[in-house]
Amino acid sequence: MGAPSSSISRALASKLRRGGAAAAAAAASLRCQHSVLRSPPPPPSRFFASSSAVADSASQARGKENGSRWSNWLLFVPGAMAFGLGTWQIFRRQDKINMLEYRQRRLDMEPMKLKDVSPSNKDQQSLEFRRVFGKGVFDDKRSIFVGPRSRSISGVTENGYYLITPLMPISDDPESVKFPVLVNRGWVPRSWRDKFLETLDDAGKPTDASETSVQKSEEKSWWKLWSKKPKNVEEHVATVASVEVLGVIRGSEKPSIFVPANDPASSQWFYVDTAAIAHTSKLPADTLYIEDINEMVNPSNPYPVPKDVNNLIRSSVMPQDHLNYTLTWYSLSAAVTFMAFKRLRQKKKVRNLHVLTKFNMKRGLYNIFPKFNGPSSLT
């Protein structure tokens, strides 16, 4: 009987000890909760300070968000500009096609007679790129050289000039021009120009033989002078050779910002200015200007070289070039836009990773301190 009673008493004692430990733990938990509930609230100053800090952080977050939004839009600006330039090249290409087709239609028309063309400015603008032909006499003393202009011959580039000479009317010739016409006779090399100018200088200087002949003629009787005067006039008329010109009506050139200004005082002409050239040549300001396109060149005298009529339907930038520019700008726009999207996608991934990391950190803190960091702090 003694053994069973002692075992029962020991079991009861152990249960009482476990119950006392649990009760002590429960009592401690109650005392802790009671102290937390009865702890005094934070002072108002600390509360308002914390709320203002929260508001400042929220405003800063909104500012950063707006700034990042604007920076995202700026990433697409280069692509939009490249796309706009590509579209502009499309319109430029169409304008160039219309211009070249207009010139081709004008050149395909029947040539007009220069004697029937009026030298008024309005008619010149409406008749530009029309072919004309006429007859007259070149006044070489009023010739002007415009240049330098380069020309490629058999792969070799040589500098030269355009020779512009007035075509004067011939009296008593019904087929002759009625008004002076400025004719761009074509390209000449620099050496040819120098010889031409020397020839003009020599022709303008009287020789000793001519001076003595003039003095002797003055000493002769009046009837001898009268009898020889018509003969001299006939010889002078015979030396003047008429020419037939086939050309295209053109206007003044539009120089770029890199071309120097003309200097008529020193006979330096860098581009064709019809009004200024006419004024220097003592011709009316509305003098007609044409470019010689006659291909019948004398092999023994190849200069001046007339302009090729096919060059009139060409441009420094052809429609195919505009198409190439369009493809280039569109390709650049696509590449830049793709890079912008890729950059935004990377930013979005980094932002999502940051948010996920922050959420996991808060979640871990909640698991550690469930009583002081409630679920509302996760948001």
C-alpha positions as CSV (number, residue, x, y, z in Angstrom):
1,M,0.0,0.0,0.0
2,G,2.9,2.4,0.7
3,A,4.4,2.2,-2.8
4,P,1.3,3.1,-4.8
5,S,0.4,6.0,-2.5
6,S,3.9,7.5,-2.9
7,S,3.8,7.3,-6.7
8,I,0.4,9.0,-6.8
9,S,1.7,11.7,-4.6
10,R,4.7,12.3,-6.8
11,A,2.4,12.6,-9.9
12,L,0.2,15.1,-8.2
13,A,3.2,17.1,-7.2
14,S,4.6,17.3,-10.7
15,K,1.2,18.4,-12.1
16,L,1.0,21.0,-9.5
17,R,4.5,22.3,-10.4
18,R,3.6,22.4,-14.2
19,G,0.4,24.2,-13.5
20,G,2.2,26.7,-11.3
21,A,4.7,27.5,-14.0
22,A,2.0,28.0,-16.6
23,A,0.1,30.2,-14.1
24,A,3.2,32.2,-13.5
25,A,3.8,32.7,-17.2
26,A,0.1,33.7,-17.7
27,A,0.4,36.1,-14.9
28,A,3.6,37.6,-16.3
29,S,1.9,38.0,-19.7
30,L,-1.1,39.7,-18.1
31,R,1.1,42.1,-16.2
32,C,3.1,43.0,-19.4
33,Q,-0.1,43.7,-21.4
34,H,-1.5,45.7,-18.5
35,S,1.7,47.8,-18.3
36,V,1.5,48.4,-22.1
37,L,-2.1,49.4,-22.0
38,R,-1.5,51.7,-19.0
39,S,1.7,53.3,-20.5
40,P,1.2,57.0,-21.0
41,P,0.7,58.3,-24.6
42,P,3.5,60.1,-26.4
43,P,3.6,63.8,-26.0
44,P,1.8,66.0,-28.6
45,S,5.1,67.5,-29.9
46,R,6.5,64.1,-30.8
47,F,3.2,63.2,-32.5
48,F,3.1,66.3,-34.7
49,A,6.8,66.0,-35.4
50,S,6.4,62.4,-36.6
51,S,3.3,63.4,-38.7
52,S,5.2,66.3,-40.4
53,A,8.1,64.0,-41.1
54,V,5.7,61.5,-42.7
55,A,4.1,64.4,-44.8
56,D,7.5,65.6,-45.9
57,S,8.6,62.1,-47.0
58,A,5.3,61.7,-48.9
59,S,5.7,65.0,-50.7
60,Q,9.3,64.1,-51.6
61,A,8.1,60.7,-52.9
62,R,5.5,62.5,-55.0
63,G,8.2,64.9,-56.3
64,K,10.5,62.1,-57.2
65,E,7.7,60.3,-59.0
66,N,6.8,63.4,-61.1
67,G,10.5,63.9,-61.9
68,S,10.9,60.4,-62.9
69,R,7.8,60.6,-65.1
70,W,9.2,63.7,-66.9
71,S,12.6,62.0,-67.4
72,N,10.8,59.0,-68.9
73,W,9.1,61.2,-71.4
74,L,12.4,62.9,-72.3
75,L,13.8,59.6,-73.3
76,F,11.4,59.5,-76.3
77,V,12.3,63.0,-77.6
78,P,15.3,62.0,-79.8
79,G,13.2,59.3,-81.4
80,A,10.4,61.7,-82.1
81,M,12.8,64.2,-83.6
82,A,14.4,61.6,-85.8
83,F,10.9,60.4,-87.0
84,G,10.0,64.0,-87.8
85,L,13.2,64.5,-89.9
86,G,12.4,61.3,-91.8
87,T,8.9,62.5,-92.6
88,W,10.3,65.9,-93.7
89,Q,12.6,64.1,-96.1
90,I,9.5,62.4,-97.7
91,F,8.0,65.8,-98.5
92,R,11.4,67.1,-99.7
93,R,11.6,64.1,-102.1
94,Q,8.2,64.8,-103.5
95,D,9.1,68.5,-104.0
96,K,12.3,67.5,-105.8
97,I,10.4,65.1,-108.1
98,N,7.9,67.8,-109.0
99,M,10.7,70.3,-109.7
100,L,12.7,68.0,-112.0
101,E,9.5,66.9,-113.8
102,Y,8.6,70.6,-114.4
103,R,12.1,71.3,-115.8
104,Q,11.8,68.2,-118.1
105,R,8.5,69.3,-119.5
106,R,9.8,72.8,-120.2
107,L,12.9,71.5,-122.0
108,D,10.8,69.1,-124.1
109,M,8.9,72.1,-125.6
110,E,9.8,73.5,-129.0
111,P,12.5,76.1,-129.0
112,M,11.5,79.8,-129.1
113,K,13.1,82.5,-131.2
114,L,15.0,85.0,-129.1
115,K,13.7,87.9,-131.3
116,D,10.2,87.1,-130.1
117,V,11.1,87.0,-126.4
118,S,10.4,90.1,-124.4
119,P,13.2,91.1,-121.9
120,S,10.7,91.9,-119.1
121,N,11.3,90.3,-115.7
122,K,7.8,88.7,-115.6
123,D,8.4,86.9,-118.9
124,Q,11.8,85.7,-117.8
125,Q,10.3,84.0,-114.7
126,S,7.5,82.4,-116.7
127,L,9.9,81.3,-119.5
128,E,12.7,79.8,-117.4
129,F,14.0,76.5,-118.6
130,R,12.5,77.1,-122.1
131,R,14.9,76.5,-125.0
132,V,15.5,79.5,-127.3
133,F,17.7,80.2,-130.3
134,G,18.8,83.3,-132.0
135,K,21.4,85.1,-134.0
136,G,23.7,88.0,-133.1
137,V,27.2,89.1,-132.5
138,F,29.3,88.5,-129.4
139,D,30.8,91.6,-127.8
140,D,34.0,90.0,-126.4
141,K,35.2,93.2,-124.8
142,R,32.3,93.0,-122.3
143,S,32.9,89.4,-121.4
144,I,32.9,88.4,-117.7
145,F,34.4,85.3,-116.1
146,V,32.5,83.7,-113.2
147,G,34.4,81.3,-111.0
148,P,36.4,79.5,-110.1
149,R,34.3,76.5,-111.2
150,S,35.7,72.9,-111.2
151,R,35.2,70.4,-114.0
152,S,36.1,66.8,-114.1
153,I,37.8,65.6,-117.3
154,S,38.7,61.9,-117.5
155,G,38.8,61.7,-113.8
156,V,41.0,64.8,-113.4
157,T,39.5,67.8,-111.8
158,E,40.5,71.2,-113.3
159,N,39.5,74.7,-112.1
160,G,38.1,77.1,-114.6
161,Y,35.5,79.8,-115.2
162,Y,32.2,80.4,-116.9
163,L,32.4,82.8,-119.8
164,I,29.5,85.2,-120.1
165,T,29.4,87.5,-123.1
166,P,26.7,89.8,-124.4
167,L,25.0,88.8,-127.7
168,M,24.4,92.1,-129.5
169,P,21.8,92.7,-132.3
170,I,22.9,92.8,-136.0
171,S,21.5,95.8,-137.9
172,D,19.5,95.1,-141.1
173,D,19.1,91.4,-140.1
174,P,15.5,90.3,-139.5
175,E,16.6,87.0,-137.8
176,S,18.9,88.8,-135.3
177,V,18.0,89.4,-131.7
178,K,16.2,92.7,-131.0
179,F,17.7,93.2,-127.6
180,P,21.1,92.4,-126.0
181,V,21.2,89.0,-124.4
182,L,23.7,87.7,-121.8
183,V,25.0,84.3,-122.9
184,N,26.8,81.8,-120.7
185,R,29.0,80.3,-123.4
186,G,30.3,77.6,-121.2
187,W,33.3,76.5,-119.2
188,V,36.9,77.5,-120.0
189,P,40.2,76.5,-118.2
190,R,42.2,79.1,-116.4
191,S,45.0,79.1,-119.0
192,W,42.4,79.9,-121.8
193,R,41.0,82.8,-119.7
194,D,44.4,84.3,-119.3
195,K,45.1,84.1,-123.1
196,F,41.7,85.6,-123.8
197,L,42.3,88.6,-121.6
198,E,45.8,89.1,-123.1
199,T,44.3,89.1,-126.5
200,L,41.7,91.7,-125.5
201,D,44.5,93.9,-124.0
202,D,46.6,93.7,-127.1
203,A,43.6,94.5,-129.3
204,G,42.9,97.6,-127.3
205,K,46.4,99.0,-127.6
206,P,47.2,100.8,-130.9
207,T,50.4,99.7,-132.7
208,D,53.1,102.0,-134.1
209,A,52.2,101.0,-137.7
210,S,48.6,102.0,-137.2
211,E,49.6,105.4,-135.7
212,T,51.8,106.2,-138.7
213,S,49.1,105.1,-141.1
214,V,46.7,107.4,-139.4
215,Q,49.1,110.3,-139.5
216,K,49.7,109.7,-143.3
217,S,46.0,109.5,-143.9
218,E,45.5,112.8,-142.3
219,E,48.1,114.4,-144.5
220,K,46.4,113.1,-147.7
221,S,43.9,115.1,-149.6
222,W,40.3,115.2,-148.6
223,W,39.1,113.4,-151.7
224,K,41.5,110.4,-151.0
225,L,40.1,110.2,-147.5
226,W,36.6,110.3,-148.8
227,S,37.3,107.5,-151.4
228,K,39.0,105.2,-148.8
229,K,36.5,105.7,-146.0
230,P,33.8,103.4,-147.4
231,K,36.4,100.7,-148.0
232,N,37.5,100.8,-144.4
233,V,33.9,100.5,-143.2
234,E,33.3,97.5,-145.4
235,E,36.4,95.8,-144.1
236,H,35.3,96.5,-140.5
237,V,31.9,95.0,-141.1
238,A,33.4,92.0,-142.8
239,T,35.5,91.1,-139.8
240,V,32.4,90.9,-137.5
241,A,31.2,87.3,-137.5
242,S,27.6,86.6,-136.6
243,V,26.8,83.5,-134.4
244,E,23.8,81.4,-133.8
245,V,23.0,80.5,-130.3
246,L,20.9,77.7,-128.8
247,G,20.4,78.0,-125.1
248,V,18.0,77.8,-122.1
249,I,16.6,80.8,-120.3
250,R,17.9,80.9,-116.8
251,G,17.8,83.2,-113.8
252,S,20.4,84.4,-111.2
253,E,22.1,81.8,-109.0
254,K,21.4,81.6,-105.3
255,P,24.7,81.4,-103.5
256,S,25.2,79.6,-100.3
257,I,26.5,81.3,-97.1
258,F,30.0,80.0,-97.9
259,V,30.3,81.8,-101.3
260,P,31.9,85.2,-101.2
261,A,30.2,88.3,-102.4
262,N,30.8,89.5,-106.0
263,D,33.3,92.4,-106.4
264,P,32.5,94.1,-109.8
265,A,35.2,96.8,-109.2
266,S,38.0,94.2,-109.3
267,S,36.2,91.9,-111.9
268,Q,35.7,89.1,-109.4
269,W,32.5,87.2,-109.9
270,F,31.8,84.2,-107.7
271,Y,28.2,83.5,-108.8
272,V,25.8,84.6,-111.5
273,D,23.9,87.8,-110.7
274,T,22.2,88.9,-113.9
275,A,21.3,92.4,-112.8
276,A,24.8,93.2,-111.5
277,I,26.5,91.7,-114.6
278,A,24.1,93.7,-116.9
279,H,24.9,96.9,-115.0
280,T,28.7,96.2,-115.3
281,S,28.3,95.5,-119.0
282,K,26.3,98.8,-119.4
283,L,23.1,96.9,-120.4
284,P,19.5,97.2,-119.1
285,A,18.9,95.6,-115.7
286,D,16.2,93.2,-117.2
287,T,18.6,91.8,-119.8
288,L,17.8,88.2,-120.7
289,Y,20.2,85.6,-119.5
290,I,20.6,82.2,-121.2
291,E,23.0,79.2,-121.0
292,D,24.4,77.9,-124.2
293,I,23.6,74.1,-124.7
294,N,24.7,73.8,-128.3
295,E,26.5,70.5,-128.7
296,M,28.0,71.3,-132.1
297,V,31.5,72.2,-130.8
298,N,34.4,72.7,-133.2
299,P,37.1,70.1,-132.3
300,S,39.9,72.5,-133.3
301,N,38.5,75.1,-130.8
302,P,36.9,73.1,-128.0
303,Y,36.5,76.0,-125.6
304,P,34.2,77.3,-124.2
305,V,32.5,73.9,-123.4
306,P,28.7,74.4,-123.4
307,K,26.6,73.1,-120.6
308,D,25.1,69.7,-120.8
309,V,21.3,69.9,-121.0
310,N,21.0,66.8,-118.8
311,N,22.6,68.7,-116.0
312,L,19.5,70.9,-115.9
313,I,17.4,68.0,-114.8
314,R,19.8,67.0,-112.1
315,S,20.2,68.3,-108.6
316,S,22.9,68.1,-105.9
317,V,20.4,66.0,-103.9
318,M,18.4,63.7,-106.1
319,P,15.1,62.1,-105.0
320,Q,16.9,58.8,-104.4
321,D,19.1,60.6,-101.9
322,H,16.1,61.9,-100.1
323,L,14.7,58.4,-99.9
324,N,18.0,57.2,-98.4
325,Y,17.9,60.0,-95.8
326,T,14.3,59.0,-94.9
327,L,15.3,55.4,-94.3
328,T,18.3,56.5,-92.2
329,W,16.2,58.8,-90.0
330,Y,13.5,56.2,-89.5
331,S,16.0,53.6,-88.6
332,L,17.6,55.9,-86.1
333,S,14.2,56.8,-84.6
334,A,13.3,53.1,-84.2
335,A,16.7,52.3,-82.6
336,V,16.5,55.2,-80.1
337,T,12.8,54.4,-79.2
338,F,13.7,50.8,-78.6
339,M,16.6,51.9,-76.3
340,A,14.2,54.1,-74.4
341,F,11.7,51.3,-73.9
342,K,14.5,49.0,-72.8
343,R,15.7,51.6,-70.3
344,L,12.2,52.1,-68.8
345,R,11.8,48.3,-68.5
346,Q,15.0,48.1,-66.6
347,K,13.9,50.9,-64.3
348,K,10.6,49.2,-63.7
349,K,12.3,45.9,-62.8
350,V,14.6,47.6,-60.3
351,R,11.6,49.5,-58.8
352,N,9.6,46.3,-58.4
353,L,12.6,44.5,-56.9
354,H,13.0,47.4,-54.4
355,V,9.3,47.2,-53.4
356,L,9.4,43.4,-53.0
357,T,12.6,43.7,-50.9
358,K,10.9,46.3,-48.7
359,F,7.8,44.2,-48.3
360,N,9.8,41.2,-47.3
361,M,11.7,43.2,-44.8
362,K,8.5,44.5,-43.2
363,R,7.0,41.1,-43.2
364,G,10.0,39.8,-41.4
365,L,9.7,42.5,-38.8
366,Y,6.0,41.7,-38.3
367,N,6.8,38.1,-37.7
368,I,9.4,39.1,-35.0
369,F,7.3,41.8,-33.3
370,P,3.6,40.9,-34.0
371,K,2.3,43.1,-31.1
372,F,4.0,46.3,-32.1
373,N,4.1,46.1,-35.9
374,G,0.6,45.3,-37.1
375,P,-0.4,44.3,-40.6
376,S,-1.3,47.9,-41.5
377,S,2.4,48.8,-41.5
378,L,3.0,46.6,-44.5
379,T,1.3,49.0,-46.8
